[in-house]
């Protein structure tokens, strides 16, 4: 620096005038979203809030603080800043709500290298939207320019929420008893946790561009990663409207494994049915691409459940019905037990029934080479109203396959199509049949032939297979029938099971969308293991189909 050169704050990197203009912008935005309890103090030294307490017991102020973490890195890379403020509010407000408190007001702190009114106004708009969803006031905040601390174009966020709860309404572990039921309410996706791991998994931009969809997801990866954290104000108000709610857990950093014990007495534990709810495919994509263990996934991510309510068993059905009537999905995911700690089971599954918004039932083609017992289980689920679909046709490469007899007994159109009946036109004939019956989804049920590439290309992500073992360990060419069970036993594996996956060009390499496991007994033979696994296949397959159809419906009707 020239010793005769004069310095001011702007030359040092901080533009006070621009900061003042930004405050004027914020004043206008906040005034539009203000509440009558707030004083007109934006731009002053502190915010004022007029407290009108209606508490019937001892009033407690509740305070929370949090940030957004490295999810911000995705926002910077995509240059999209309109939702990150919702995340900021949600991370504190959800922590506040689970105490039973009413949100009162929120304050934010935004620090950056250089103020950009266009970008940072978008951030503030998101914060205001989060406050609107939370029914709380944006009372004030702080914006700091710190060149040299933050990289150019980047910023950091922190938030602070204050609420009020009566001692009569305070939720927590002191109310929880053995036998209480666990109600899970879905997340909107990853929320704002685990992004250091997520970014590591998807760091290869050539393989995972943020502006392109991945796997079965018809939405750009960046949009999925920036999906804002769900704020549970409405759902918690519904739960509080009836007796029976005992405690709530916000499933944030640490996942179910770390957060649920915070509201469970030391003398109790919980059993979670971990496949008792639909899971967004982003979680399986992260797990598969990163080769991450199931236990690590459950202690890092919310795994599709953002809020868990612990409810008196006598009031469980009433409260579950109240949520469903108000339009909120929720799932029976477990119970409070006498055994301390958290245990995960897969003894039940509760995938959602797939129903279309437009009133048309999805039409399924079943491909099979044998008895067709899986087809029967799918038909039974349809008959019971558990799966909102129709079997459009059955195709077999084996003229003697009993699945053809099962189809005829149900008056389902059935076809024997093989390389012997159509040596040169096999692909074309199958596609003609599928088109004739307006097929939406193909389900392989013991089909002992590789699906031709032409059909896979015609039905991308719409061909499912159920494999009688745990993938990817026991899959590939030749791994079928008794061979796969013999391989499991010879390997000394302690567990086996069934896997439902999307069919692609490689044997058993497609995305796994559902699995169930069972222990391998010391005296199991390939026959006994096959029999046990077939029983879980019959329940797993139709539920996985229902879940997949629901995802397809969501992708085709994003609004």
Residue, then its C-alpha position, 0 to 999 in steps of 0.5 A: x500500500x502507498x503510504x500516501x493512499x487513504x483507506x476506508x472500510x470499502x477499500x478494506x472489503x466492507x461496503x457500509x452503504x451497500x449494507x444499509x441498502x440491504x437492511x432496507x430490503x430486509x425491512x420491506x420483506x420482513x414487514x410483509x411477513x410480520x406478526x402483530x406481536x413484533x415491534x417495528x425494530x428492524x435496523x435497531x439494536x434489538x428486536x421486540x416481541x410482545x408476549x401474550x402468554x396463555x399458559x395454564x401451568x408454569x411457562x417455559x421459554x424454549x430456545x434453539x440454535x443451528x445452521x445448515x452445514x455443508x448443504x450450503x456447498x451444493x447451493x453455491x455450486x448450483x447458484x441457487x439460494x431460494x430454499x436454503x433459508x427454509x433449511x435454516x429455520x427448519x433445523x431450529x424450529x423442529x428442535x423447538x417443536x418437539x418439546x411441545x412448544x409454540x414457536x414465537x420468533x426467529x433470528x438469523x445470522x448471515x456472514x459472507x466475504x462480500x454482500x450480494x443483495x441479489x443472492x442474499x435477498x433470496x436467502x432472506x426470502x427463504x428464511x421468511x418462508x420458513x418462518x411462515x411455515x412455522x407460524x413464527x415471526x422473523x424478529x431480526x438478525x445480523x449480516x456480517x461482511x468478513x473478507x478474508x474469512x469466507x471465500x468469494x461468493x460463499x456465506x454461512x448461516x446460523x439461526x436462533x429460535x425461541x418458543x413458549x411451552x407450559x409445564x402442563x404440555x411439556x413433552x419428553x422421556x418422563x412420559x414414556x412407558x414400555x409398550x408405547x407405539x412409535x409413529x414415523x412421519x416422512x422426511x422430504x429427503x436428506x433434510x440438512x444432515x450428512x452432506x459432508x458424506x453426501x458430497x464425498x459420495x457424489x464428488x465425481x461431477x462427470x458421473x454425477x452432474x448436478x443438473x442431470x437425474x440419476x438412477x430411477x429419479x426423474x429429478x436432477x441430482x442437485x434439486x434432490x440435494x437442495x430439497x428443503x427440510x420439512x417443517x413439522x408444525x402442522x403435523x405436531x399441532x394435529x398430534x397435540x389436538x388429541x390426548x395420547x402424545x408422549x414425546x417427539x424426536x426430530x430425526x436430525x444429525x445422528x439419524x434415528x440411532x442417535x436421536x430417538x434415545x434422547x426421548x427414551x428413559x434409560x430403563x427402556x429401549x425401542x424396536x424399529x421396523x426399519x423397512x416399515x416405511x417408504x424410503x426415497x431412492x436417494x438413500x439407496x443411491x448414497x449407500x450403494x455408491x459409497x459402499x456404506x453399511x446399513x448401521x452407518x446410514x441409520x446413524x448419519x441420515x434420517x432414512x426417510x423419517x424426519x419425525x417420530x412420535x411416541x404415543x400411548x397404545x390406546x390412542x395410537x390409532x386415533x392419532x394416526x387417523x387424525x394425521x392421515x385425515x389431514x393429508x399427512x403420511x405416517x407409518x407404524x414403525x415400532x414400539x418401546x421395549x424393556x430392553x435398553x438401546x435401539x434394535x432394528x428388525x425387518x419382521x414387518x413391512x409396511x410399504x404404501x399402497x400405490x394409487x394413481x392420481x388420475x384414476x387409472x390402475x397401473x398394469x403389470x406384466x408377470x414374466x415367469x418360468x415356474x410355479x408362479x407362487x410370487x404371481x399368486x401373492x401379487x394377485x392376492x395383494x390386489x384382491x385384498x386392496x393392498x396393491x392398486x394395480x392390475x395384472x395385464x398379462x403373463x408371459x413364460x418361456x416354458x410351455x409347461x410352466x404352472x404359472x400359465x395355469x394360474x393365469x388361465x384360472x384367473x382369466x389373465x391373458x397368458x403367452x408362451x414366448x421363447x426363442x423356439x416359438x419366435x427364433x427371429x422375432x422374440x423381442x418384437x413379439x414380446x413388445x407387441x404383447x406388452x403394448x397390446x395390454x398397455x403394460x406400465x411395469x414388468x415384474x419377473x417372478x422366477x423368469x429363467x431368461x435374461x431380458x433382451x436389451x431392446x425390452x430393457x431400453x423400452x421399459x427403463x427403470x420399469x422392470x423389477x426382479x425378485x432374487x432369492x438372496x441378498x444382493x450384491x453378495x449372491x448374484x450374477x450369472x448362474x445364481x438361481x434356484x438351489x444353486x444360490x442357496x447352496x452358495x449361501x450355505x457354503x459361504x458360511x453366511x449368517x444371514x440370507x434373504x430376498x432382494x427386489x431390484x431394477x433390471x438393467x443390462x447386467x445380471x443382478x446389478x440394478x438398483x436394489x429397492x427392497x430387501x428382507x433378511x432372515x438368519x441361516x440356521x446351522x442345520x439349514x439345507x438348500x431346500x429348507x432355506x429356499x422354503x423359508x425365503x420363498x415365504x418372505x418373497x411373497x410379502x416383500x415383492x408386492x410391497x416393493x411393487x407398490x412402493x415403486x409404482x408410487x415413485x413412478x406416479x410421483x415422477x410422472x405427476x411432479x405437481 
